[in-house]
Amino acid sequence: MSSGDPATDLQSTNVAGVEMEVRPSLLGEDAGKGLFVLQAVPAGQVLCEYRGKLLCTAEAMRLEDKSYLMRVGPQEYIDAREDIEVLARFINDCRNPAVHNVRFEKRPGEGRALVVAARPIRAGEELFVDYGKWYWASLRPNRISVKQAAEILKALEEIEPQADEQE
Ligand SMILES: C[S@@+](CC[C@H](N)C(=O)[O-])C[C@H]1O[C@@H](n2cnc3c(N)ncnc32)[C@H](O)[C@@H]1O
C-alpha cells in the first residue's frame, strides 16, 4: 500500500538481492531519512549503487544544493538529488569511524559508485558511510550517540570473531 511519500514507498525494495528500507534516521529528525538493511550482510557484499545525473566540475560547482553530490573522478560528478529511487542516496554519515559500515567504491568512467559492506552488518542496522571531511566543512553533522554506538559495537563482537579466536 502506498504511504503517499515516494521515499517511504521504497521500503523493502530489493536491490542486488539485499532487502533494504528507507526510514527516519537514527541520527535524529534533522538528518532526515536513512537506509537500513533488513537482513545480515557479510563484509564485501555489494548492496546497491550510487547513481544520478552526471555533471562536469563546472556544473557541479554551480549547484546550489550539493547535498547529494559525489565526485567520482576528474570532471565526473554524480548528483542524486532528484533520483529518489536510488537507495544509496539515503545513506547518512554518523561521523564515527568505528560505526561506519559501508564504503563507496567509485567507478570513474562508469558514472556510478558501488555501496560495499565494510564489515559484517547485522539485520536492522542503519547504513553509514564516511562522506569525508570536505563534505562537512561548512555543515554541522549530528554524531551517532555514544549509547547507540556502544550497542552496535557490542552486537558486532558477537558476530565478528576476535583475531585471537581465529587461530
Ligand atoms: C546524501 S543525503 C543522505 C539522505 C538524507 N538523510 C535524506 O533524507 O535524503 C545527505 C544529507 O543527509 C543529512 N545527513 C547525513 N548525515 C548526517 C549527520 N551526521 N547529521 C545531520 N545530517 C546528516 C544532511 O542533510 C546531508 O546533507
The ligand as an ORCA input file, in Angstrom:
! r2SCAN-3c Opt
* xyz 0 1
  C      23.093     12.058      0.733
  S      21.928     12.792      1.826
  C      21.501     11.447      2.882
  C      19.999     11.208      2.917
  C      19.202     12.255      3.655
  N      19.251     11.977      5.083
  C      17.751     12.265      3.187
  O      16.828     12.145      3.994
  O      17.533     12.405      1.968
  C      22.976     13.813      2.784
  C      22.228     14.683      3.754
  O      21.726     13.891      4.849
  C      21.829     14.605      6.060
  N      22.798     13.952      6.957
  C      23.603     12.902      6.696
  N      24.366     12.591      7.753
  C      24.052     13.489      8.721
  C      24.523     13.756     10.037
  N      25.503     13.029     10.640
  N      23.962     14.779     10.719
  C      22.992     15.544     10.184
  N      22.522     15.371      8.944
  C      23.043     14.355      8.215
  C      22.317     16.004      5.690
  O      21.206     16.805      5.421
  C      23.085     15.730      4.418
  O      23.244     16.885      3.620
*
